Amino acid sequence: MLNSILLQAEGAAWTNIVMIVALIAIFYLFMIRPQQKRQKEIRKFREGLSAGDDVVTAGGIYGKIRTVGETTFTIEIAKDVRITVDKGSVYPSAKQATEDANQK
């Protein structure tokens, strides 16, 4: 009788372990992996930017890239008005994002 109780407890323990592993796998497939893929695409986009590209900053400022530094962009937001922003705060303009989506 004691042996059957121990075997049932051991089986329940393995079931719990398998369920935890399954939950971690599902979490990875549906949450972590897509986020990593999205980050990779954004990084690739930012590395491909050059002078003359239209962009939007994280603060919502629209402009055109004038110079590209190692970690910054100089963006012209109006005639003779230029700002320097970090590369991490730049996104494609709505117009450019629409064109890229249509090309795919």
PyMOL commands that set and color helices and strands:
alter all, ss='L'
color gray80, all
select helices_A, chain A and resi 2-47+87-89+94-103
alter helices_A, ss='H'
color red, helices_A
select strands_A, chain A and resi 54-57+62-68+72-78+81-86+90-92
alter strands_A, ss='S'
color yellow, strands_A
deselect
rebuild
show_as cartoon
